[in-house]
Amino acid sequence: MKKLKERWNIDSNWRLTVVFIVFSITGSSAAKFAGPITESLGITKALDWYLYWPFRILIVFPVYQVLLVFFGWLFGEFKFFWSFEKKMLRSMKLGFLLKD
């Protein structure tokens, strides 16, 4: 835990716990929202698995990004998660989506 706190520049165990909670809630929420979104786009499990799952993953990704910042803000960690989000997008060569 100490190395993780240093890497993320987190100063307390409580703050680290909040960060873990945000990651947990975000992942669960993004997975839950992906179902109705894919169905509304006409992408259902009636499609073959090799079509359905890649589409679902492509939908989960942007939903996760938005929810991560939202839940980070909700839990008082907006600055941490906005910085985390920017680093993640840049590492995925999607930094052009940011207006810095």
N, C-alpha and C positions, 0 to 999 in steps of 0.2 A: 504494500500500500504506500509505503514511503516513496518509492521510485515513481509511482503513478502521481502522487501529490506533487512531487518535484517537476515531473514532466508537464503536468497541466497547470503548474503554478497555483496550487490550492493550498491554503494555509491551515485548514482545520479538518478534522474528521467529520464534523457535522456537514460542512460544505461538500465534502467528497460524497457523503451519503445522499445529499440532495441531488448531486450530479447523477449518481447511480439510479436514483428514483426517476429522474427525468428521462434517462435513457430507457428505463424499463417501461414507463408509461408511453413513451413515444413509439417504441417498437410494437407494443401491443396494439396501440391505437391505429397505427399505420396499417398493420395487418388486418385489423377489423374493418377499417374504412375501404380497403382495397376491394373487398367482396362486392359491396353495393356499387362502387364506381365501375368495376369491370362489367357487372350486370347491366348497368345503365348504358354502357357503351356497346352492349350486345355481345360481350365476350363472356361466355358461360362455360361450365365444365362439359357441355355437350360437344365443344370443340375437342380435338385431339389434345392430349396432354402437352405435346411439343409446341402447340400454338398457344394454349391457354396459359401455361406457367410463365413463359417469357413475357407475354403481355401483362400479366399480373405483376411480375417483378418490375417491369418498366413503369407501371402505375404506382407501385408502392414507393419507389425511389423518390419522386418529387413530393409525394404526400409526407414521407418521413422527414424530408428536409424542412418543409414548412412547419410541421408539428414540433420538430426538435427546437426550433427557435421560439415557437409559441409557448410550449411548455416550459422552456428555459425562462422566458419572460414571466410566466405565471408563477414560477417558483423563485423568482428574484435572481436568476442567474443569466439574464439576457446577454450581458457582456461576454461571459464565458462561452455560451453556446453560439453567439454570433461569430466570435473569433474562431471557434471550433469549426463552424460551418464554412467560413471563408477558407480555412486551411484545407478542409476536405475537398471543396470544389476545386481549389487550385491544384491539389495533388491529383485530381482526376482530369486535369486539363480542361476544366469547365470554368476557370476563373473569368472568362469573358462575360459570364452571366452577372458578375458583380460590377457595381459602379463605384469604384474607389477613386 
